[in-house]
Amino acid sequence: MEYITAGESHGPNLTAIVTGVPAGLPVSVDHINTDLARRQAGYGRGGRMAIEKDTVTVTSGIRFGRTIGSPIALTVANRDWENWTGRMAAFGSAPGDLVREVTPRPGHADLVGALRTNTDDCRNILERASARETAARVAAAGIAREFLAELGVDVMSYVVSVGDVAMAPETMADAAEHKPLDIELSEMRCPDKKATAAMKRAIDKAKDAGESLGGTFRIVATGLVPGLGTYATGVDRLTSHIGAALFSIPAIKGVEFGLGFEAARRPGSQVHDPIRLEGCDFIRTSNNAGGLEGGMTSGMPLIVTAAMKPIPTLMQPLETVNLDTLDVEEASKERSDVCAVPAAAVVAEGEVAFALANAYLEAFGCTCMADIKASIKAYKQRLRTMGR
């Protein structure tokens, strides 16, 4: 299952095409729209979110609420397009009063993209490099999430820290016990009420200073069968696929599985998860590995933590170089967020969902849901015989 997106931040719409989807999968537009709304929410979002109210339109691949085995095309309209029709027109001449973007922002794709593509207008870069593109990803990921839900797999996320404000330290067991409702009712998508309040204060302080803030968030997937992925080739390990998927999100600078870097500070006896036979099932008595061993799922909850850098658009801009004059100037200012960590966590849910969906398709077939479910049922029965 793969997706590709197209569209610019201020173009008419964003498009996603999802291929490799098995036939017979129930899909709810309401579920996708709920995820799009979750991506737009969160304390610290900017003016663009007041303009847009993202909803998806499905134009192919689904009939009467079920997939038919062909590519699925989805679009998300950009309401702000009406304010940019002249400046972002696909054809015709540029307006006489067009102002080019020539003061690239440090930390963004502006400068290196302009150098790479030989353009004198950073807008040709920033329109596509914008995190606005992730709305199309979330829409596409709705298909992967529906697929996993049919197989009994749930994927959620929550914010762990913003700037230097963080939740109280927790174990990997704690991470899998948070209630989704507690997360979604928090303006920071954080299950810790005290931490939520402190995060909001930190965002207010950053906004007053013309600053932006990054942070960390955790993705948790439950209901996974053991053995998804492989140990045989490095590039095909599930660890590799999930890491690559998360690093494809703009602004993600670090990824940890389970204990992550903490595992490097502990002796082996405090890191590895003891194995026990419970009935006919092999289980782990802890989950420090975060549900992955040797590039494969262990059957325990998958727990991944990602770090997001602060947004590069600053209301108190950093120094840059004007591409026309080569003089020192302040970097450009696009309408932006102060903090988008809660939104990035929702995007990350979708990326992890795609990686997990592909792991299931590779293991159990990809033609239709009936055959996939039958294969999983047989696999689970075989695993239980091994524990007898």
Contacts in CASP RR format, 6 or more apart in sequence:
PFRMAT RR
TARGET T0000
AUTHOR 0000-0000-0000
METHOD contacts of the structure
MODEL  1
MEYITAGESHGPNLTAIVTGVPAGLPVSVDHINTDLARRQAGYGRGGRMA
IEKDTVTVTSGIRFGRTIGSPIALTVANRDWENWTGRMAAFGSAPGDLVR
EVTPRPGHADLVGALRTNTDDCRNILERASARETAARVAAAGIAREFLAE
LGVDVMSYVVSVGDVAMAPETMADAAEHKPLDIELSEMRCPDKKATAAMK
RAIDKAKDAGESLGGTFRIVATGLVPGLGTYATGVDRLTSHIGAALFSIP
AIKGVEFGLGFEAARRPGSQVHDPIRLEGCDFIRTSNNAGGLEGGMTSGM
PLIVTAAMKPIPTLMQPLETVNLDTLDVEEASKERSDVCAVPAAAVVAEG
EVAFALANAYLEAFGCTCMADIKASIKAYKQRLRTMGR
1 18 0 8 1.000
1 19 0 8 1.000
1 20 0 8 1.000
1 21 0 8 1.000
1 143 0 8 1.000
1 144 0 8 1.000
1 147 0 8 1.000
1 354 0 8 1.000
1 357 0 8 1.000
1 358 0 8 1.000
1 361 0 8 1.000
1 366 0 8 1.000
2 18 0 8 1.000
2 19 0 8 1.000
2 20 0 8 1.000
2 354 0 8 1.000
3 16 0 8 1.000
3 17 0 8 1.000
3 18 0 8 1.000
3 19 0 8 1.000
3 137 0 8 1.000
3 140 0 8 1.000
3 141 0 8 1.000
3 354 0 8 1.000
4 16 0 8 1.000
4 17 0 8 1.000
5 14 0 8 1.000
5 15 0 8 1.000
5 16 0 8 1.000
5 133 0 8 1.000
5 136 0 8 1.000
5 137 0 8 1.000
5 140 0 8 1.000
6 14 0 8 1.000
6 15 0 8 1.000
6 16 0 8 1.000
6 136 0 8 1.000
7 13 0 8 1.000
7 14 0 8 1.000
7 15 0 8 1.000
7 128 0 8 1.000
7 133 0 8 1.000
7 136 0 8 1.000
8 88 0 8 1.000
8 127 0 8 1.000
8 128 0 8 1.000
8 130 0 8 1.000
9 78 0 8 1.000
9 126 0 8 1.000
9 127 0 8 1.000
9 128 0 8 1.000
9 130 0 8 1.000
9 132 0 8 1.000
9 133 0 8 1.000
10 78 0 8 1.000
10 80 0 8 1.000
10 81 0 8 1.000
10 83 0 8 1.000
10 84 0 8 1.000
10 87 0 8 1.000
10 88 0 8 1.000
10 127 0 8 1.000
11 78 0 8 1.000
11 81 0 8 1.000
11 84 0 8 1.000
11 88 0 8 1.000
11 127 0 8 1.000
12 77 0 8 1.000
12 78 0 8 1.000
12 81 0 8 1.000
13 75 0 8 1.000
13 76 0 8 1.000
13 77 0 8 1.000
13 78 0 8 1.000
13 81 0 8 1.000
14 75 0 8 1.000
14 76 0 8 1.000
14 78 0 8 1.000
14 132 0 8 1.000
14 133 0 8 1.000
14 135 0 8 1.000
14 136 0 8 1.000
14 139 0 8 1.000
15 73 0 8 1.000
15 74 0 8 1.000
15 75 0 8 1.000
15 136 0 8 1.000
16 73 0 8 1.000
16 74 0 8 1.000
16 75 0 8 1.000
16 76 0 8 1.000
16 136 0 8 1.000
16 137 0 8 1.000
16 139 0 8 1.000
16 140 0 8 1.000
17 71 0 8 1.000
17 72 0 8 1.000
17 73 0 8 1.000
17 74 0 8 1.000
17 140 0 8 1.000
18 71 0 8 1.000
18 72 0 8 1.000
18 74 0 8 1.000
18 140 0 8 1.000
18 143 0 8 1.000
18 144 0 8 1.000
19 71 0 8 1.000
19 72 0 8 1.000
20 69 0 8 1.000
20 71 0 8 1.000
20 361 0 8 1.000
20 366 0 8 1.000
21 61 0 8 1.000
21 67 0 8 1.000
21 69 0 8 1.000
21 71 0 8 1.000
21 72 0 8 1.000
21 143 0 8 1.000
21 147 0 8 1.000
22 67 0 8 1.000
22 69 0 8 1.000
22 147 0 8 1.000
22 361 0 8 1.000
22 365 0 8 1.000
22 366 0 8 1.000
22 367 0 8 1.000
22 368 0 8 1.000
22 369 0 8 1.000
22 372 0 8 1.000
23 66 0 8 1.000
23 67 0 8 1.000
23 68 0 8 1.000
23 69 0 8 1.000
23 367 0 8 1.000
23 368 0 8 1.000
23 369 0 8 1.000
24 66 0 8 1.000
24 67 0 8 1.000
24 68 0 8 1.000
24 69 0 8 1.000
24 368 0 8 1.000
24 369 0 8 1.000
24 370 0 8 1.000
25 66 0 8 1.000
25 67 0 8 1.000
25 143 0 8 1.000
25 146 0 8 1.000
25 147 0 8 1.000
25 150 0 8 1.000
25 369 0 8 1.000
26 65 0 8 1.000
26 66 0 8 1.000
26 146 0 8 1.000
26 150 0 8 1.000
27 58 0 8 1.000
27 62 0 8 1.000
27 65 0 8 1.000
27 66 0 8 1.000
27 67 0 8 1.000
27 142 0 8 1.000
27 143 0 8 1.000
27 146 0 8 1.000
28 65 0 8 1.000
28 146 0 8 1.000
29 56 0 8 1.000
29 58 0 8 1.000
31 142 0 8 1.000
31 145 0 8 1.000
31 146 0 8 1.000
32 56 0 8 1.000
32 74 0 8 1.000
32 138 0 8 1.000
32 139 0 8 1.000
32 142 0 8 1.000
33 54 0 8 1.000
33 55 0 8 1.000
33 56 0 8 1.000
35 138 0 8 1.000
35 139 0 8 1.000
35 141 0 8 1.000
35 142 0 8 1.000
35 145 0 8 1.000
35 346 0 8 1.000
35 349 0 8 1.000
36 54 0 8 1.000
36 55 0 8 1.000
36 56 0 8 1.000
36 76 0 8 1.000
36 135 0 8 1.000
36 138 0 8 1.000
36 139 0 8 1.000
37 54 0 8 1.000
38 184 0 8 1.000
38 189 0 8 1.000
38 346 0 8 1.000
39 54 0 8 1.000
39 134 0 8 1.000
39 135 0 8 1.000
39 138 0 8 1.000
39 343 0 8 1.000
39 346 0 8 1.000
39 347 0 8 1.000
40 49 0 8 1.000
40 52 0 8 1.000
40 53 0 8 1.000
40 54 0 8 1.000
40 343 0 8 1.000
41 187 0 8 1.000
41 189 0 8 1.000
41 342 0 8 1.000
41 343 0 8 1.000
42 187 0 8 1.000
42 188 0 8 1.000
42 189 0 8 1.000
42 342 0 8 1.000
42 343 0 8 1.000
43 187 0 8 1.000
43 188 0 8 1.000
43 199 0 8 1.000
43 200 0 8 1.000
43 203 0 8 1.000
43 339 0 8 1.000
43 342 0 8 1.000
44 203 0 8 1.000
44 207 0 8 1.000
44 337 0 8 1.000
44 338 0 8 1.000
44 339 0 8 1.000
44 340 0 8 1.000
45 337 0 8 1.000
45 338 0 8 1.000
45 339 0 8 1.000
45 340 0 8 1.000
45 343 0 8 1.000
46 335 0 8 1.000
46 336 0 8 1.000
46 337 0 8 1.000
46 338 0 8 1.000
47 335 0 8 1.000
48 80 0 8 1.000
48 132 0 8 1.000
48 335 0 8 1.000
48 336 0 8 1.000
49 337 0 8 1.000
51 79 0 8 1.000
51 80 0 8 1.000
52 78 0 8 1.000
52 79 0 8 1.000
52 80 0 8 1.000
52 135 0 8 1.000
53 79 0 8 1.000
54 76 0 8 1.000
54 135 0 8 1.000
55 76 0 8 1.000
55 77 0 8 1.000
56 74 0 8 1.000
56 75 0 8 1.000
56 76 0 8 1.000
56 139 0 8 1.000
57 74 0 8 1.000
57 75 0 8 1.000
57 76 0 8 1.000
57 77 0 8 1.000
58 72 0 8 1.000
58 73 0 8 1.000
58 74 0 8 1.000
59 73 0 8 1.000
59 74 0 8 1.000
59 75 0 8 1.000
60 70 0 8 1.000
60 71 0 8 1.000
60 72 0 8 1.000
60 73 0 8 1.000
61 67 0 8 1.000
61 68 0 8 1.000
61 69 0 8 1.000
61 70 0 8 1.000
61 71 0 8 1.000
61 72 0 8 1.000
61 73 0 8 1.000
62 68 0 8 1.000
62 72 0 8 1.000
67 143 0 8 1.000
69 368 0 8 1.000
72 143 0 8 1.000
74 136 0 8 1.000
74 139 0 8 1.000
74 140 0 8 1.000
76 135 0 8 1.000
76 136 0 8 1.000
76 139 0 8 1.000
78 132 0 8 1.000
81 88 0 8 1.000
86 95 0 8 1.000
87 95 0 8 1.000
87 98 0 8 1.000
87 123 0 8 1.000
88 127 0 8 1.000
100 120 0 8 1.000
100 121 0 8 1.000
100 122 0 8 1.000
100 123 0 8 1.000
101 110 0 8 1.000
101 121 0 8 1.000
101 122 0 8 1.000
101 123 0 8 1.000
101 126 0 8 1.000
101 332 0 8 1.000
102 120 0 8 1.000
102 121 0 8 1.000
102 122 0 8 1.000
102 322 0 8 1.000
102 323 0 8 1.000
102 324 0 8 1.000
103 122 0 8 1.000
103 320 0 8 1.000
103 321 0 8 1.000
103 322 0 8 1.000
103 323 0 8 1.000
103 329 0 8 1.000
103 330 0 8 1.000
103 331 0 8 1.000
103 332 0 8 1.000
104 110 0 8 1.000
104 111 0 8 1.000
104 114 0 8 1.000
104 122 0 8 1.000
104 320 0 8 1.000
104 321 0 8 1.000
104 323 0 8 1.000
104 331 0 8 1.000
104 332 0 8 1.000
105 126 0 8 1.000
105 312 0 8 1.000
105 313 0 8 1.000
105 314 0 8 1.000
105 317 0 8 1.000
105 318 0 8 1.000
105 320 0 8 1.000
105 331 0 8 1.000
105 332 0 8 1.000
105 334 0 8 1.000
106 312 0 8 1.000
106 318 0 8 1.000
106 319 0 8 1.000
106 320 0 8 1.000
106 331 0 8 1.000
107 309 0 8 1.000
107 312 0 8 1.000
108 126 0 8 1.000
108 129 0 8 1.000
108 312 0 8 1.000
108 313 0 8 1.000
109 125 0 8 1.000
109 126 0 8 1.000
109 129 0 8 1.000
110 122 0 8 1.000
110 125 0 8 1.000
110 126 0 8 1.000
110 129 0 8 1.000
110 332 0 8 1.000
111 122 0 8 1.000
111 320 0 8 1.000
113 119 0 8 1.000
113 122 0 8 1.000
113 125 0 8 1.000
113 129 0 8 1.000
114 120 0 8 1.000
114 121 0 8 1.000
114 122 0 8 1.000
114 124 0 8 1.000
114 125 0 8 1.000
114 323 0 8 1.000
117 124 0 8 1.000
117 125 0 8 1.000
119 125 0 8 1.000
120 323 0 8 1.000
120 324 0 8 1.000
122 323 0 8 1.000
122 332 0 8 1.000
126 334 0 8 1.000
129 250 0 8 1.000
130 334 0 8 1.000
131 250 0 8 1.000
131 251 0 8 1.000
131 340 0 8 1.000
131 343 0 8 1.000
131 344 0 8 1.000
133 250 0 8 1.000
134 249 0 8 1.000
134 250 0 8 1.000
134 343 0 8 1.000
134 344 0 8 1.000
134 347 0 8 1.000
137 347 0 8 1.000
137 350 0 8 1.000
137 351 0 8 1.000
138 346 0 8 1.000
138 347 0 8 1.000
138 350 0 8 1.000
140 354 0 8 1.000
141 349 0 8 1.000
141 350 0 8 1.000
141 351 0 8 1.000
141 353 0 8 1.000
141 354 0 8 1.000
142 350 0 8 1.000
142 353 0 8 1.000
144 350 0 8 1.000
144 353 0 8 1.000
144 354 0 8 1.000
144 356 0 8 1.000
144 357 0 8 1.000
145 155 0 8 1.000
145 349 0 8 1.000
145 350 0 8 1.000
145 353 0 8 1.000
147 357 0 8 1.000
147 360 0 8 1.000
148 154 0 8 1.000
148 155 0 8 1.000
148 221 0 8 1.000
148 353 0 8 1.000
148 356 0 8 1.000
148 357 0 8 1.000
148 360 0 8 1.000
150 369 0 8 1.000
150 373 0 8 1.000
151 360 0 8 1.000
151 372 0 8 1.000
151 373 0 8 1.000
151 376 0 8 1.000
152 223 0 8 1.000
153 221 0 8 1.000
153 222 0 8 1.000
153 223 0 8 1.000
153 224 0 8 1.000
153 356 0 8 1.000
153 360 0 8 1.000
154 221 0 8 1.000
154 222 0 8 1.000
154 223 0 8 1.000
155 219 0 8 1.000
155 220 0 8 1.000
155 221 0 8 1.000
155 349 0 8 1.000
155 350 0 8 1.000
155 352 0 8 1.000
155 353 0 8 1.000
155 356 0 8 1.000
156 178 0 8 1.000
156 180 0 8 1.000
156 183 0 8 1.000
156 219 0 8 1.000
156 220 0 8 1.000
156 221 0 8 1.000
156 349 0 8 1.000
157 183 0 8 1.000
157 189 0 8 1.000
157 217 0 8 1.000
157 218 0 8 1.000
157 219 0 8 1.000
157 220 0 8 1.000
157 345 0 8 1.000
157 346 0 8 1.000
157 348 0 8 1.000
157 349 0 8 1.000
158 178 0 8 1.000
158 183 0 8 1.000
158 189 0 8 1.000
158 190 0 8 1.000
158 191 0 8 1.000
158 217 0 8 1.000
158 218 0 8 1.000
158 220 0 8 1.000
158 345 0 8 1.000
159 188 0 8 1.000
159 189 0 8 1.000
159 190 0 8 1.000
159 199 0 8 1.000
159 215 0 8 1.000
159 216 0 8 1.000
159 217 0 8 1.000
159 341 0 8 1.000
159 342 0 8 1.000
159 345 0 8 1.000
160 166 0 8 1.000
160 167 0 8 1.000
160 190 0 8 1.000
160 215 0 8 1.000
160 216 0 8 1.000
160 217 0 8 1.000
160 218 0 8 1.000
160 305 0 8 1.000
161 167 0 8 1.000
161 199 0 8 1.000
161 215 0 8 1.000
161 216 0 8 1.000
162 188 0 8 1.000
162 199 0 8 1.000
162 202 0 8 1.000
162 203 0 8 1.000
162 213 0 8 1.000
162 214 0 8 1.000
162 215 0 8 1.000
162 339 0 8 1.000
162 341 0 8 1.000
163 202 0 8 1.000
163 213 0 8 1.000
163 214 0 8 1.000
163 215 0 8 1.000
164 202 0 8 1.000
165 195 0 8 1.000
165 198 0 8 1.000
165 199 0 8 1.000
165 201 0 8 1.000
165 202 0 8 1.000
166 195 0 8 1.000
166 216 0 8 1.000
167 190 0 8 1.000
167 191 0 8 1.000
167 192 0 8 1.000
167 195 0 8 1.000
168 192 0 8 1.000
168 195 0 8 1.000
172 258 0 8 1.000
172 259 0 8 1.000
172 286 0 8 1.000
172 287 0 8 1.000
172 288 0 8 1.000
172 290 0 8 1.000
172 301 0 8 1.000
172 303 0 8 1.000
173 286 0 8 1.000
173 287 0 8 1.000
175 218 0 8 1.000
175 220 0 8 1.000
175 301 0 8 1.000
175 303 0 8 1.000
176 220 0 8 1.000
176 222 0 8 1.000
176 287 0 8 1.000
176 301 0 8 1.000
176 303 0 8 1.000
178 191 0 8 1.000
178 220 0 8 1.000
179 191 0 8 1.000
182 191 0 8 1.000
183 189 0 8 1.000
183 190 0 8 1.000
183 191 0 8 1.000
186 193 0 8 1.000
186 196 0 8 1.000
187 196 0 8 1.000
187 200 0 8 1.000
187 342 0 8 1.000
188 195 0 8 1.000
188 196 0 8 1.000
188 199 0 8 1.000
188 200 0 8 1.000
188 341 0 8 1.000
188 342 0 8 1.000
189 217 0 8 1.000
189 342 0 8 1.000
189 345 0 8 1.000
189 346 0 8 1.000
190 196 0 8 1.000
190 199 0 8 1.000
190 342 0 8 1.000
202 213 0 8 1.000
203 213 0 8 1.000
203 338 0 8 1.000
203 339 0 8 1.000
206 212 0 8 1.000
206 213 0 8 1.000
206 338 0 8 1.000
206 339 0 8 1.000
207 315 0 8 1.000
207 338 0 8 1.000
209 316 0 8 1.000
210 314 0 8 1.000
210 315 0 8 1.000
210 316 0 8 1.000
210 338 0 8 1.000
211 310 0 8 1.000
211 314 0 8 1.000
211 315 0 8 1.000
211 316 0 8 1.000
211 338 0 8 1.000
212 310 0 8 1.000
212 311 0 8 1.000
212 312 0 8 1.000
212 313 0 8 1.000
212 314 0 8 1.000
212 336 0 8 1.000
212 337 0 8 1.000
212 338 0 8 1.000
212 339 0 8 1.000
213 310 0 8 1.000
213 338 0 8 1.000
213 339 0 8 1.000
213 341 0 8 1.000
214 251 0 8 1.000
214 308 0 8 1.000
214 309 0 8 1.000
214 310 0 8 1.000
214 311 0 8 1.000
214 339 0 8 1.000
214 341 0 8 1.000
215 307 0 8 1.000
215 308 0 8 1.000
215 339 0 8 1.000
215 341 0 8 1.000
216 305 0 8 1.000
216 306 0 8 1.000
216 307 0 8 1.000
216 308 0 8 1.000
216 341 0 8 1.000
217 305 0 8 1.000
217 306 0 8 1.000
217 308 0 8 1.000
217 341 0 8 1.000
217 342 0 8 1.000
217 344 0 8 1.000
217 345 0 8 1.000
217 348 0 8 1.000
218 303 0 8 1.000
218 304 0 8 1.000
218 305 0 8 1.000
218 306 0 8 1.000
218 345 0 8 1.000
219 302 0 8 1.000
219 303 0 8 1.000
219 304 0 8 1.000
219 305 0 8 1.000
219 306 0 8 1.000
219 345 0 8 1.000
219 348 0 8 1.000
219 349 0 8 1.000
219 352 0 8 1.000
220 301 0 8 1.000
220 302 0 8 1.000
220 303 0 8 1.000
221 301 0 8 1.000
221 302 0 8 1.000
221 352 0 8 1.000
221 353 0 8 1.000
221 356 0 8 1.000
222 301 0 8 1.000
222 302 0 8 1.000
223 299 0 8 1.000
223 301 0 8 1.000
224 291 0 8 1.000
224 297 0 8 1.000
224 299 0 8 1.000
224 301 0 8 1.000
224 302 0 8 1.000
224 356 0 8 1.000
225 297 0 8 1.000
225 299 0 8 1.000
225 376 0 8 1.000
225 379 0 8 1.000
225 380 0 8 1.000
225 383 0 8 1.000
226 282 0 8 1.000
226 296 0 8 1.000
226 297 0 8 1.000
226 298 0 8 1.000
226 299 0 8 1.000
226 383 0 8 1.000
227 296 0 8 1.000
227 297 0 8 1.000
227 298 0 8 1.000
227 299 0 8 1.000
227 363 0 8 1.000
228 238 0 8 1.000
228 296 0 8 1.000
228 297 0 8 1.000
228 356 0 8 1.000
228 359 0 8 1.000
228 360 0 8 1.000
228 363 0 8 1.000
229 236 0 8 1.000
229 237 0 8 1.000
229 238 0 8 1.000
229 241 0 8 1.000
229 295 0 8 1.000
229 296 0 8 1.000
229 297 0 8 1.000
229 359 0 8 1.000
229 362 0 8 1.000
229 363 0 8 1.000
230 236 0 8 1.000
230 237 0 8 1.000
230 238 0 8 1.000
230 295 0 8 1.000
230 296 0 8 1.000
231 237 0 8 1.000
231 294 0 8 1.000
231 295 0 8 1.000
231 296 0 8 1.000
234 240 0 8 1.000
237 294 0 8 1.000
237 295 0 8 1.000
237 296 0 8 1.000
238 292 0 8 1.000
238 295 0 8 1.000
238 296 0 8 1.000
238 297 0 8 1.000
238 355 0 8 1.000
238 359 0 8 1.000
239 257 0 8 1.000
239 292 0 8 1.000
239 294 0 8 1.000
239 295 0 8 1.000
240 295 0 8 1.000
241 355 0 8 1.000
241 358 0 8 1.000
241 359 0 8 1.000
242 255 0 8 1.000
242 257 0 8 1.000
242 302 0 8 1.000
242 304 0 8 1.000
242 351 0 8 1.000
242 352 0 8 1.000
242 355 0 8 1.000
242 356 0 8 1.000
243 255 0 8 1.000
243 304 0 8 1.000
243 355 0 8 1.000
245 351 0 8 1.000
245 352 0 8 1.000
245 354 0 8 1.000
245 355 0 8 1.000
246 252 0 8 1.000
246 254 0 8 1.000
246 255 0 8 1.000
246 304 0 8 1.000
246 306 0 8 1.000
246 348 0 8 1.000
246 351 0 8 1.000
246 352 0 8 1.000
247 254 0 8 1.000
247 255 0 8 1.000
248 351 0 8 1.000
249 306 0 8 1.000
249 344 0 8 1.000
249 347 0 8 1.000
249 348 0 8 1.000
249 351 0 8 1.000
251 308 0 8 1.000
251 309 0 8 1.000
251 311 0 8 1.000
251 340 0 8 1.000
251 344 0 8 1.000
252 306 0 8 1.000
252 307 0 8 1.000
252 308 0 8 1.000
252 309 0 8 1.000
252 344 0 8 1.000
252 348 0 8 1.000
253 307 0 8 1.000
253 308 0 8 1.000
253 309 0 8 1.000
254 306 0 8 1.000
254 307 0 8 1.000
255 304 0 8 1.000
255 305 0 8 1.000
255 306 0 8 1.000
255 307 0 8 1.000
256 304 0 8 1.000
256 305 0 8 1.000
256 306 0 8 1.000
257 289 0 8 1.000
257 290 0 8 1.000
257 291 0 8 1.000
257 292 0 8 1.000
257 303 0 8 1.000
257 304 0 8 1.000
258 287 0 8 1.000
258 288 0 8 1.000
258 289 0 8 1.000
258 290 0 8 1.000
258 291 0 8 1.000
258 292 0 8 1.000
258 303 0 8 1.000
258 304 0 8 1.000
258 305 0 8 1.000
259 266 0 8 1.000
259 271 0 8 1.000
259 288 0 8 1.000
259 289 0 8 1.000
259 290 0 8 1.000
260 305 0 8 1.000
263 271 0 8 1.000
263 288 0 8 1.000
270 288 0 8 1.000
271 288 0 8 1.000
272 288 0 8 1.000
272 289 0 8 1.000
273 284 0 8 1.000
273 285 0 8 1.000
273 286 0 8 1.000
273 287 0 8 1.000
273 288 0 8 1.000
273 289 0 8 1.000
273 293 0 8 1.000
273 298 0 8 1.000
273 300 0 8 1.000
274 284 0 8 1.000
274 285 0 8 1.000
274 286 0 8 1.000
275 282 0 8 1.000
275 283 0 8 1.000
275 284 0 8 1.000
275 285 0 8 1.000
276 282 0 8 1.000
276 283 0 8 1.000
276 284 0 8 1.000
276 285 0 8 1.000
277 283 0 8 1.000
277 387 0 8 1.000
279 387 0 8 1.000
280 384 0 8 1.000
280 385 0 8 1.000
280 387 0 8 1.000
280 388 0 8 1.000
281 383 0 8 1.000
281 384 0 8 1.000
281 387 0 8 1.000
282 383 0 8 1.000
282 386 0 8 1.000
282 387 0 8 1.000
283 300 0 8 1.000
284 291 0 8 1.000
284 298 0 8 1.000
284 300 0 8 1.000
287 300 0 8 1.000
287 301 0 8 1.000
287 303 0 8 1.000
289 298 0 8 1.000
289 300 0 8 1.000
290 298 0 8 1.000
290 300 0 8 1.000
290 301 0 8 1.000
290 302 0 8 1.000
290 303 0 8 1.000
290 304 0 8 1.000
291 297 0 8 1.000
291 298 0 8 1.000
291 299 0 8 1.000
291 300 0 8 1.000
291 301 0 8 1.000
291 302 0 8 1.000
291 303 0 8 1.000
292 298 0 8 1.000
292 302 0 8 1.000
297 359 0 8 1.000
302 352 0 8 1.000
302 356 0 8 1.000
304 348 0 8 1.000
304 352 0 8 1.000
306 344 0 8 1.000
306 345 0 8 1.000
306 348 0 8 1.000
308 340 0 8 1.000
308 341 0 8 1.000
308 344 0 8 1.000
310 339 0 8 1.000
311 336 0 8 1.000
311 337 0 8 1.000
311 338 0 8 1.000
311 339 0 8 1.000
311 340 0 8 1.000
313 333 0 8 1.000
313 334 0 8 1.000
313 336 0 8 1.000
314 331 0 8 1.000
314 333 0 8 1.000
315 333 0 8 1.000
317 330 0 8 1.000
317 331 0 8 1.000
317 332 0 8 1.000
317 333 0 8 1.000
318 330 0 8 1.000
318 331 0 8 1.000
319 328 0 8 1.000
319 329 0 8 1.000
319 330 0 8 1.000
319 331 0 8 1.000
320 328 0 8 1.000
320 329 0 8 1.000
320 330 0 8 1.000
320 331 0 8 1.000
321 327 0 8 1.000
321 328 0 8 1.000
321 329 0 8 1.000
322 328 0 8 1.000
322 329 0 8 1.000
337 343 0 8 1.000
360 372 0 8 1.000
360 376 0 8 1.000
361 372 0 8 1.000
363 375 0 8 1.000
363 379 0 8 1.000
364 372 0 8 1.000
364 375 0 8 1.000
364 376 0 8 1.000
364 379 0 8 1.000
365 371 0 8 1.000
365 372 0 8 1.000
365 375 0 8 1.000
366 372 0 8 1.000
END
